[in-house]
Protein backbone atom coordinates (compact mmCIF):
# COMPACT_ATOMS: atom_id res chain seq x y z
CA UNK A 1 0.00 0.00 0.00
CA UNK A 2 1.32 3.39 -1.02
CA UNK A 3 1.13 6.60 1.03
CA UNK A 4 2.10 10.19 0.19
CA UNK A 5 3.11 12.38 3.15
CA UNK A 6 2.70 16.11 2.45
CA UNK A 7 4.29 17.73 5.49
CA UNK A 8 6.83 20.56 5.83
CA UNK A 9 7.92 19.68 9.39
CA UNK A 10 10.89 17.51 8.46
CA UNK A 11 11.17 15.68 11.79
CA UNK A 12 7.47 14.81 11.82
CA UNK A 13 7.53 13.71 8.19
CA UNK A 14 10.47 11.39 8.87
CA UNK A 15 8.81 9.98 12.00
CA UNK A 16 5.57 9.25 10.13
CA UNK A 17 7.42 7.63 7.22
CA UNK A 18 9.60 5.50 9.52
CA UNK A 19 6.57 4.29 11.49
CA UNK A 20 4.44 3.53 8.45
CA UNK A 21 7.28 1.59 6.84
CA UNK A 22 7.26 -0.73 9.86
CA UNK A 23 3.56 -1.23 9.07
CA UNK A 24 4.56 -2.26 5.51
CA UNK A 25 3.46 0.93 3.78
CA UNK A 26 5.50 2.37 0.92
CA UNK A 27 5.96 6.09 1.61
CA UNK A 28 6.77 9.12 -0.53
CA UNK A 29 7.41 12.43 1.23
CA UNK A 30 7.15 16.03 -0.01
CA UNK A 31 7.22 19.36 1.84
CA UNK A 32 5.21 21.74 -0.32
CA UNK A 33 2.15 22.09 -2.55
CA UNK A 34 4.12 22.21 -5.80
CA UNK A 35 5.86 18.88 -5.13
CA UNK A 36 2.60 17.30 -3.95
CA UNK A 37 0.85 18.29 -7.19
CA UNK A 38 3.72 16.78 -9.19
CA UNK A 39 3.42 13.52 -7.25
CA UNK A 40 -0.34 13.10 -7.61
CA UNK A 41 -0.06 13.87 -11.30
CA UNK A 42 2.29 10.91 -11.78
CA UNK A 43 1.25 8.40 -9.10
CA UNK A 44 -1.91 6.99 -7.56
CA UNK A 45 -1.84 6.67 -3.78
CA UNK A 46 -3.89 4.52 -1.42
CA UNK A 47 -3.81 7.40 1.06
CA UNK A 48 -2.43 10.95 1.19
CA UNK A 49 -1.53 12.59 4.51
CA UNK A 50 -1.99 16.28 3.87
CA UNK A 51 -0.92 19.25 5.98
CA UNK A 52 -2.99 22.37 5.32
CA UNK A 53 -0.36 25.05 6.01
CA UNK A 54 2.57 24.63 3.64
CA UNK A 55 5.40 27.00 2.66
CA UNK A 56 4.11 27.72 -0.84
CA UNK A 57 0.36 27.67 -0.26
CA UNK A 58 -2.67 25.96 1.19
CA UNK A 59 -2.97 22.18 1.19
CA UNK A 60 -6.59 22.50 0.11
CA UNK A 61 -5.31 23.18 -3.42
CA UNK A 62 -4.12 19.55 -3.51
CA UNK A 63 -7.64 18.39 -2.63
CA UNK A 64 -9.07 20.59 -5.38
CA UNK A 65 -6.65 19.09 -7.91
CA UNK A 66 -7.63 15.54 -6.92
CA UNK A 67 -11.30 16.43 -7.23
CA UNK A 68 -10.92 18.15 -10.61
CA UNK A 69 -9.07 15.13 -12.01
CA UNK A 70 -11.58 12.67 -10.49
CA UNK A 71 -8.82 10.84 -8.62
CA UNK A 72 -9.82 8.44 -5.85
CA UNK A 73 -6.79 8.65 -3.54
CA UNK A 74 -7.84 8.59 0.12
CA UNK A 75 -6.93 11.77 2.04
CA UNK A 76 -6.36 12.46 5.73
CA UNK A 77 -5.75 16.09 6.65
CA UNK A 78 -3.10 16.39 9.38
CA UNK A 79 -2.82 19.91 10.73
CA UNK A 80 -2.16 21.96 13.84
CA UNK A 81 -5.20 24.01 12.87
CA UNK A 82 -8.28 22.47 14.42
CA UNK A 83 -11.14 24.85 13.65
CA UNK A 84 -14.54 23.50 12.65
CA UNK A 85 -14.39 25.58 9.44
CA UNK A 86 -11.15 23.88 8.35
CA UNK A 87 -12.67 20.46 8.98
CA UNK A 88 -15.81 21.29 7.02
CA UNK A 89 -13.84 22.82 4.13
CA UNK A 90 -11.55 19.78 3.94
CA UNK A 91 -14.38 17.25 4.03
CA UNK A 92 -16.39 19.22 1.46
CA UNK A 93 -13.38 19.18 -0.84
CA UNK A 94 -13.17 15.38 -0.63
CA UNK A 95 -10.96 14.59 2.38
CA UNK A 96 -11.86 11.35 4.14
CA UNK A 97 -10.68 12.29 7.62
CA UNK A 98 -9.14 15.08 9.71
CA UNK A 99 -6.54 14.42 12.41
CA UNK A 100 -5.31 17.42 14.44
CA UNK A 101 -1.72 17.60 15.63
CA UNK A 102 -0.30 16.28 17.85
CA UNK A 103 -1.45 12.69 17.29
CA UNK A 104 -0.27 9.18 18.07
CA UNK A 105 1.29 7.41 15.10
CA UNK A 106 -0.64 4.25 15.95
CA UNK A 107 -3.92 6.17 15.60
CA UNK A 108 -2.79 7.62 12.28
CA UNK A 109 -1.96 4.12 11.01
CA UNK A 110 -5.36 2.83 12.12
CA UNK A 111 -7.13 5.66 10.30
CA UNK A 112 -5.14 5.00 7.12
CA UNK A 113 -6.09 1.33 7.26
CA UNK A 114 -9.76 2.23 7.80
CA UNK A 115 -9.80 4.51 4.76
CA UNK A 116 -8.16 1.89 2.54
CA UNK A 117 -10.66 -0.74 3.74
CA UNK A 118 -13.58 1.58 3.11
CA UNK A 119 -12.42 2.63 -0.35
CA UNK A 120 -11.25 -0.73 -1.65
CA UNK A 121 -13.15 -3.39 0.27
CA UNK A 122 -16.41 -1.74 1.41
CA UNK A 123 -15.06 -1.40 4.95
CA UNK A 124 -14.28 -5.09 5.46
CA UNK A 125 -11.05 -6.54 6.84
CA UNK A 126 -11.83 -9.89 5.24
CA UNK A 127 -12.12 -10.28 1.49
CA UNK A 128 -13.14 -13.64 0.04
CA UNK A 129 -12.83 -14.53 -3.64
CA UNK A 130 -13.77 -18.15 -4.21
CA UNK A 131 -11.06 -20.21 -2.46
CA UNK A 132 -8.91 -17.14 -1.73
CA UNK A 133 -9.24 -15.16 1.50
CA UNK A 134 -7.46 -11.91 2.36
CA UNK A 135 -7.19 -10.50 5.86
CA UNK A 136 -6.08 -6.93 5.20
CA UNK A 137 -5.67 -6.19 8.90
CA UNK A 138 -3.24 -9.07 9.50
CA UNK A 139 -1.87 -8.83 5.93
CA UNK A 140 -2.47 -12.53 5.44
CA UNK A 141 -3.63 -14.64 2.49
CA UNK A 142 -5.22 -18.08 2.75
CA UNK A 143 -6.28 -20.66 0.16
CA UNK A 144 -8.93 -23.13 1.28
CA UNK A 145 -8.48 -21.65 4.80
CA UNK A 146 -4.76 -22.51 4.86
CA UNK A 147 -2.43 -19.53 5.28
CA UNK A 148 0.32 -18.85 2.73
CA UNK A 149 3.67 -17.14 3.20
CA UNK A 150 4.26 -14.14 0.95
CA UNK A 151 6.95 -11.49 1.06
CA UNK A 152 5.73 -7.94 1.65
CA UNK A 153 6.06 -7.02 -2.02
CA UNK A 154 4.39 -10.24 -3.15
CA UNK A 155 1.48 -9.53 -0.81
CA UNK A 156 1.22 -5.89 -1.95
CA UNK A 157 1.31 -6.90 -5.60
CA UNK A 158 -1.31 -9.63 -5.21
CA UNK A 159 -3.62 -7.33 -3.23
CA UNK A 160 -3.11 -4.57 -5.81
CA UNK A 161 -4.19 -6.90 -8.61
CA UNK A 162 -7.17 -8.09 -6.57
CA UNK A 163 -8.15 -4.48 -5.82
CA UNK A 164 -8.29 -3.97 -9.59
CA UNK A 165 -9.83 -7.35 -10.41
CA UNK A 166 -10.99 -7.85 -14.00
CA UNK A 167 -9.01 -4.77 -15.07
CA UNK A 168 -5.66 -4.77 -16.86
CA UNK A 169 -2.97 -3.20 -14.67
CA UNK A 170 0.04 -1.92 -16.58
CA UNK A 171 3.58 -2.88 -15.64
CA UNK A 172 4.34 0.79 -15.06
CA UNK A 173 1.49 1.06 -12.56
CA UNK A 174 2.64 -2.10 -10.77
CA UNK A 175 6.25 -0.88 -10.61
CA UNK A 176 5.18 2.47 -9.18
CA UNK A 177 2.87 0.81 -6.66
CA UNK A 178 5.40 -1.59 -5.17
CA UNK A 179 8.61 0.44 -5.56
CA UNK A 180 7.58 4.11 -5.63
CA UNK A 181 10.40 6.47 -6.54
CA UNK A 182 12.87 3.56 -6.61
CA UNK A 183 11.28 2.36 -9.87
CA UNK A 184 13.76 4.52 -11.81
CA UNK A 185 16.58 2.34 -10.50
CA UNK A 186 15.40 -0.59 -12.64
CA UNK A 187 16.28 -0.99 -16.31
CA UNK A 188 13.33 -3.27 -17.05
CA UNK A 189 10.34 -5.00 -15.49
CA UNK A 190 12.00 -8.36 -14.84
CA UNK A 191 11.48 -7.89 -11.10
CA UNK A 192 7.70 -7.79 -11.69
CA UNK A 193 7.85 -11.03 -13.67
CA UNK A 194 9.83 -12.62 -10.83
CA UNK A 195 7.26 -11.54 -8.22
CA UNK A 196 4.36 -12.75 -10.39
CA UNK A 197 6.09 -16.08 -10.98
CA UNK A 198 6.60 -16.60 -7.23
CA UNK A 199 3.01 -15.63 -6.41
CA UNK A 200 1.56 -17.98 -9.04
CA UNK A 201 3.83 -20.80 -7.86
CA UNK A 202 2.72 -20.44 -4.23
CA UNK A 203 -0.96 -20.22 -5.18
CA UNK A 204 -0.72 -23.25 -7.47
CA UNK A 205 0.98 -25.29 -4.73
CA UNK A 206 -2.01 -24.51 -2.50
CA UNK A 207 -4.37 -25.73 -5.26
CA UNK A 208 -5.66 -22.27 -6.05
CA UNK A 209 -7.06 -21.55 -9.51
CA UNK A 210 -4.87 -19.48 -11.80
CA UNK A 211 -6.54 -16.07 -11.72
CA UNK A 212 -3.52 -13.97 -12.72
CA UNK A 213 -3.40 -13.51 -16.47
CA UNK A 214 -0.56 -11.97 -18.46
CA UNK A 215 -1.88 -9.52 -21.06
CA UNK A 216 0.74 -9.35 -23.79
CA UNK A 217 2.30 -5.92 -24.24
CA UNK A 218 0.18 -4.39 -21.49
CA UNK A 219 0.46 -5.91 -18.04
CA UNK A 220 -1.50 -8.27 -15.81
CA UNK A 221 -5.10 -8.91 -14.84
CA UNK A 222 -6.64 -10.74 -11.89
CA UNK A 223 -9.51 -12.37 -13.74
CA UNK A 224 -12.38 -13.80 -11.71
C-alpha positions in Angstrom: 0.0 0.0 0.0 1.3 3.4 -1.0 1.1 6.6 1.0 2.1 10.2 0.2 3.1 12.4 3.1 2.7 16.1 2.5 4.3 17.7 5.5 6.8 20.6 5.8 7.9 19.7 9.4 10.9 17.5 8.5 11.2 15.7 11.8 7.5 14.8 11.8 7.5 13.7 8.2 10.5 11.4 8.9 8.8 10.0 12.0 5.6 9.2 10.1 7.4 7.6 7.2 9.6 5.5 9.5 6.6 4.3 11.5 4.4 3.5 8.4 7.3 1.6 6.8 7.3 -0.7 9.9 3.6 -1.2 9.1 4.6 -2.3 5.5 3.5 0.9 3.8 5.5 2.4 0.9 6.0 6.1 1.6 6.8 9.1 -0.5 7.4 12.4 1.2 7.1 16.0 0.0 7.2 19.4 1.8 5.2 21.7 -0.3 2.2 22.1 -2.5 4.1 22.2 -5.8 5.9 18.9 -5.1 2.6 17.3 -4.0 0.8 18.3 -7.2 3.7 16.8 -9.2 3.4 13.5 -7.3 -0.3 13.1 -7.6 -0.1 13.9 -11.3 2.3 10.9 -11.8 1.2 8.4 -9.1 -1.9 7.0 -7.6 -1.8 6.7 -3.8 -3.9 4.5 -1.4 -3.8 7.4 1.1 -2.4 11.0 1.2 -1.5 12.6 4.5 -2.0 16.3 3.9 -0.9 19.2 6.0 -3.0 22.4 5.3 -0.4 25.1 6.0 2.6 24.6 3.6 5.4 27.0 2.7 4.1 27.7 -0.8 0.4 27.7 -0.3 -2.7 26.0 1.2 -3.0 22.2 1.2 -6.6 22.5 0.1 -5.3 23.2 -3.4 -4.1 19.6 -3.5 -7.6 18.4 -2.6 -9.1 20.6 -5.4 -6.6 19.1 -7.9 -7.6 15.5 -6.9 -11.3 16.4 -7.2 -10.9 18.1 -10.6 -9.1 15.1 -12.0 -11.6 12.7 -10.5 -8.8 10.8 -8.6 -9.8 8.4 -5.9 -6.8 8.7 -3.5 -7.8 8.6 0.1 -6.9 11.8 2.0 -6.4 12.5 5.7 -5.7 16.1 6.6 -3.1 16.4 9.4 -2.8 19.9 10.7 -2.2 22.0 13.8 -5.2 24.0 12.9 -8.3 22.5 14.4 -11.1 24.8 13.6 -14.5 23.5 12.6 -14.4 25.6 9.4 -11.2 23.9 8.3 -12.7 20.5 9.0 -15.8 21.3 7.0 -13.8 22.8 4.1 -11.6 19.8 3.9 -14.4 17.3 4.0 -16.4 19.2 1.5 -13.4 19.2 -0.8 -13.2 15.4 -0.6 -11.0 14.6 2.4 -11.9 11.3 4.1 -10.7 12.3 7.6 -9.1 15.1 9.7 -6.5 14.4 12.4 -5.3 17.4 14.4 -1.7 17.6 15.6 -0.3 16.3 17.8 -1.4 12.7 17.3 -0.3 9.2 18.1 1.3 7.4 15.1 -0.6 4.2 15.9 -3.9 6.2 15.6 -2.8 7.6 12.3 -2.0 4.1 11.0 -5.4 2.8 12.1 -7.1 5.7 10.3 -5.1 5.0 7.1 -6.1 1.3 7.3 -9.8 2.2 7.8 -9.8 4.5 4.8 -8.2 1.9 2.5 -10.7 -0.7 3.7 -13.6 1.6 3.1 -12.4 2.6 -0.3 -11.2 -0.7 -1.7 -13.2 -3.4 0.3 -16.4 -1.7 1.4 -15.1 -1.4 5.0 -14.3 -5.1 5.5 -11.0 -6.5 6.8 -11.8 -9.9 5.2 -12.1 -10.3 1.5 -13.1 -13.6 0.0 -12.8 -14.5 -3.6 -13.8 -18.1 -4.2 -11.1 -20.2 -2.5 -8.9 -17.1 -1.7 -9.2 -15.2 1.5 -7.5 -11.9 2.4 -7.2 -10.5 5.9 -6.1 -6.9 5.2 -5.7 -6.2 8.9 -3.2 -9.1 9.5 -1.9 -8.8 5.9 -2.5 -12.5 5.4 -3.6 -14.6 2.5 -5.2 -18.1 2.7 -6.3 -20.7 0.2 -8.9 -23.1 1.3 -8.5 -21.6 4.8 -4.8 -22.5 4.9 -2.4 -19.5 5.3 0.3 -18.8 2.7 3.7 -17.1 3.2 4.3 -14.1 0.9 6.9 -11.5 1.1 5.7 -7.9 1.7 6.1 -7.0 -2.0 4.4 -10.2 -3.2 1.5 -9.5 -0.8 1.2 -5.9 -1.9 1.3 -6.9 -5.6 -1.3 -9.6 -5.2 -3.6 -7.3 -3.2 -3.1 -4.6 -5.8 -4.2 -6.9 -8.6 -7.2 -8.1 -6.6 -8.2 -4.5 -5.8 -8.3 -4.0 -9.6 -9.8 -7.3 -10.4 -11.0 -7.9 -14.0 -9.0 -4.8 -15.1 -5.7 -4.8 -16.9 -3.0 -3.2 -14.7 0.0 -1.9 -16.6 3.6 -2.9 -15.6 4.3 0.8 -15.1 1.5 1.1 -12.6 2.6 -2.1 -10.8 6.2 -0.9 -10.6 5.2 2.5 -9.2 2.9 0.8 -6.7 5.4 -1.6 -5.2 8.6 0.4 -5.6 7.6 4.1 -5.6 10.4 6.5 -6.5 12.9 3.6 -6.6 11.3 2.4 -9.9 13.8 4.5 -11.8 16.6 2.3 -10.5 15.4 -0.6 -12.6 16.3 -1.0 -16.3 13.3 -3.3 -17.0 10.3 -5.0 -15.5 12.0 -8.4 -14.8 11.5 -7.9 -11.1 7.7 -7.8 -11.7 7.8 -11.0 -13.7 9.8 -12.6 -10.8 7.3 -11.5 -8.2 4.4 -12.8 -10.4 6.1 -16.1 -11.0 6.6 -16.6 -7.2 3.0 -15.6 -6.4 1.6 -18.0 -9.0 3.8 -20.8 -7.9 2.7 -20.4 -4.2 -1.0 -20.2 -5.2 -0.7 -23.3 -7.5 1.0 -25.3 -4.7 -2.0 -24.5 -2.5 -4.4 -25.7 -5.3 -5.7 -22.3 -6.1 -7.1 -21.5 -9.5 -4.9 -19.5 -11.8 -6.5 -16.1 -11.7 -3.5 -14.0 -12.7 -3.4 -13.5 -16.5 -0.6 -12.0 -18.5 -1.9 -9.5 -21.1 0.7 -9.3 -23.8 2.3 -5.9 -24.2 0.2 -4.4 -21.5 0.5 -5.9 -18.0 -1.5 -8.3 -15.8 -5.1 -8.9 -14.8 -6.6 -10.7 -11.9 -9.5 -12.4 -13.7 -12.4 -13.8 -11.7 
